[in-house]
Amino acid sequence: MFHRVATRTAVAGLGLLLLAACGGGGDPLDSGAGGETKAPDKVTSITVGSAKFGESELLAEMYAQALQAKGLTVKKQLNIGQREAYIAAIKDGSVDVLPEYTGAALEYFKKGAETGDENATYESLKQALPEGLEVLEKSPAADEDTIVVTKATADKLGIKSIADLKGKNLIAGGGAEFKIRRSGLAGMKEEYDVDFKEFKTLDSGGPLSLQALKSDQIQVSNFFTTQSVIKENNLVMLEDPKNILPPNNVVPLVRSDHKDATVTDALNAVSAKLTTEELTDLVKRVEVGKERSEAVAKEWLTKNSLV
């Protein structure tokens, strides 16, 4: 969209000024103006989005229902896709708030950023966000990335740590992002000097990756610590002594132009109440028990007096 004919620049700029004067205008995240995005006095409607996996949809349902209970008109745009897709959606205003994870978001917004403990990672994320986006309070609930192998592979090759993968000539698989992120193959190569003979693009901690592991089509993949399939399938989570896997506390990511006291208080209350143990149990109900995210979220919110 940046390839414009030079002679139209002045006309386009005038059009933008007229729109702004009429109370319209473009997305402040894409305007390049560099000015501070002001929060509104009162938000009356909001769109909640999510990534395309069960836990994100569940968290988005919690956010949506908690906001609706405060009198806001809430629309939902769930299962948008991977991070690249849903970040584009919140930047262009298609959605106004969505659940994120501190370490993974920091890596997205600031490639190669050093992550420390959960508080340091959270503070770094706040500094790394572009103008117009903010995070609210992080939750004690966390869903960490983890590198897994089957117990059979671990026992056969004597693998306990990511470092033990070096020189094993194995096949890795998972979501496309697993190949390029620091918490995936890029970090394993940089910090552990681990190479793989092949990478198979499958899904992110999903059934395709699980089946490929169990059938030995791949030997290494990326799952998430709140997933019950790890324990149920006796997968081995590899140790990470060089800390390529960052802290990943759940945190609401919100557009500044859709953040007021009501929105902030409602979402911070959800974050404060949620624990990792509860999140793990709730995710299992959705992904294994096939319960509807909307119903599971409502039950938890009711139990915690948030609706």
N, C-alpha and C positions, 0 to 999 in steps of 0.2 A: 504494500500500500504506500510505500515511500517513493516509488518511482513515478513522480509527477512531472509534467511538462513545466519547464522553468517559467514560461510566460504566464502560467496560471497561478503562481505563488501568491502574488499580491491579492488577486481576487479571492483565493481560498482563505487567506489570512483575514480579509475583510469579512468574509462570511462567518468565520469563527467568532470574530468580535461581535457581530450582530447577534449571533446565537447566544453568546454569553450575556449580552445586554438584555436579552429577552428571558433570561433565566434558564436557558438550555446549555448547550456546549458539550464538548467531548469529554471523554474519560480522563480525569486528572492523572491517572497512572500513565497514560500515553501522551499527555500533552507536552511534556518536556519543559513545562514552565518553571519547575523548580520551587514553586510556591508551596506554602503549607496548606494541606488539606484540612479544612475545618469540619469538626463534628457537628451534626445538626442539633438543634435544641431538643427536638423530639422526633423519634422514628416511629412511623405508624404501620409501615409494611416492610417486609424483608424476605429475601429468597435464600434458602438454605441449600447448599450443595454437598455432594460427597464424592469420594473416589469410587472406583468400581471394585469394591470388595465388601464382604459382609460387615466387618467391624466398622468401617467408615460409614456405611449406610446406617448402622445401629446408632452410632454417635450423632449423626446428623438428625436422626429421628428424635433423639434426646433433646438436641438443641431446638429443633422446630417446635416440639410440644411444650418445652419450657418457655419459649418466647410467646407461643400462642396463649399460654396460661396467663401471661402478663398483658394480654389484650392486643397484641400485634396481629396484623393480617400476615399470615405466613404462606409462602409458596415453597415448593420443594423441587429441586432438580438433582436427583440422585443418580449414582452410578455413571458419572460423567466419563471416567476413564482414568488413566495413569496421571501422575503428578503434572506432567507437562500440559495435559488437557485441562485439568481442573484449576490449575494456577492461571492459565489463559482465561478461563471463565470468570474467575474472581477479578482479574485485572480489567476485563472489558465490561464488567458490570452485569454479566449474565447471572451471577450469584453474588451474594453479599457477605456470607459467612459460611465457613466449612471447617470440619475437624482436620487438624494437622498434627505432625509429630516433630518435636523440636530439632533433633539431630538431622533427620532426613531433610527437613525444610531448610535448615542452615546450609547443608551441602548443596541444595538446589540453588539458593540465592547467592551463595558465596562459595564457589568451587574451591575445593582444597582447604577449606577452613578447618582450623584445629578445633577439636571438640574436647572439652574437659569433663568435669562432673556435670550433673544435670542443671545446676544453677548457672554455671558458667556458659553452658551451651544455650540455655534459655536467654541469657543476657546478650550473647553474641547474635542470636537470631533476631532479637529486637533491633539491633543496630544494622543488621544486614538487609532488612526488609525495604523495599522501594517505597517512595513517598505515596501515601494513600492506602497502605496496608499496615495493619497492626495485629499483634497477638495480645490476647487477654491473659489472665492468670493460667499458668500451667497446672495440670492435674497431677496428683501423686500417681495416678494410673499411667503405666507405660507399656508400650508394646515394642520390644526391641527386635531388630534384625538378628537373625542367627544363621550361621552356616551349618548345614546338617549333612550327615551321611547315614546310611543304614547301619545297624549294629553288625550285620554280616561284613560290610566293607570295613568298618572300624576294627573289628576283630582280626580279619584277614590281613590287613595292611598295618596294623598297629597304630591307628590314627586316633589321637586324642585332641590335638590342637590344629589350628589352621596351618601352623608351621610344618606339621607332619605331612601335609599334602605335597610338599616340594619333591619333585623328581618322581612322582607316582604315575604320571602320564594318564590322568583320568579325564573323563568327560563331565563337564558341568552343564547345568541347564536351569532355566527359570524364566522370569520375565525379562524383557529386552533390557530394562534398566539395570538388572543385576550384572550385566556384562560391562557396563561403563562407569558404575558408581564406585566411590571409595569403599563403601560397605559391601562391595562385590568383587568382581575379578580385577578391577583396576587397583583397588587397595591391596588385594592379595599379592598382585605382582609387585607393586611398589614397596610394600612393607615386609613381605615374606618371600619374595622372589619365586612365587608359585605360578607355574604355567599349566595350561590345560591343552590337551590335543584337539579338543573340539568344544564348541558351545552350541547347545540346542535351545532355540527360543521357544519357550512353552508358556507358562503363566506364573504369576507371582504368588508363591505359596499355595497354589491351587491343585485341583485334582490331576491335571496333566503332569505337573512336576512330581507329585506324589507317586503316581502310577509309574512314571519313568524311573524314579528311584527304586521302587519295589521290584521292577522288572529288570533292573541293572542296565537300562538304556543310558542312564546317566548315573554318576556316583556321588555328585556333589550338587547341592541346591541351597536356595535361600528361603527360609520360612520365618515365621514371626512367633515370638515367645508366648503370646496369648492363644495360639492355635492348639486345640486339644489333639489334633492329628499327630503332633510330635510324640506325645506320650502313648497314644493309642497304637501307633505303628512302630514304637520302640526306636525312634530315630535318635541319633546321637548328636547333640549340639556341641560343636567344637569350641575349645577354649580360644581366646583371642588376646594373647598377652601384649600385643602391640596396639590394641584398642582402635581397630579400624571400624568397629561397630559402635556407633555413637549412642548416647542416651536418647531415648525417644519418648518423652512424656507427651501425653495428649494435650493439645492446646487449641483453642478456637482462633482461627485466622479470620479477620474481619476487615471489611472496607471501612476506612475512617469516616466516609460520608454516610455510613449506616451504623454508627456506634454512638449511643447515648447512654445515660445512666441506667435505663431500664434494660437495654440489651446487655450492657456490661454486667449488671448485677445478676441477671438471669443465667447467663452463660458461666460466669464465675462460680455461681452456686452449684451448677452441674459438675464443674471441674473439681471443686472442693470435696464433694461427696464421693466421687468415683474412685475406687481402688483398683489396683492391678488384678487382685484376686476376683473381685466382682466382675470386672471386664472380661476376664478369661471365662468365667462361668456363663456370662451373658452371650458371648461370642459362640460358645459351644451350643447353646440353645438355638441360636440362629443357624449356624453352619452345619451342625450335626443333627440337632433335633428338628430342624426345618420349621421352627416357629417364625412368625412374621416379626420383622424388626420393629414395626410400629407397635405391636402388642407388647413385646418384651421391653421396649423403651418406656411405654406407658406404665407398666407394672413397676419398673424400677423407680421412675419419677414419683409415682404415687407413694411407694414405700418410703421414699426420702422426703416427702412433703414438698415436692417441687412443682406439682400441678394441683 
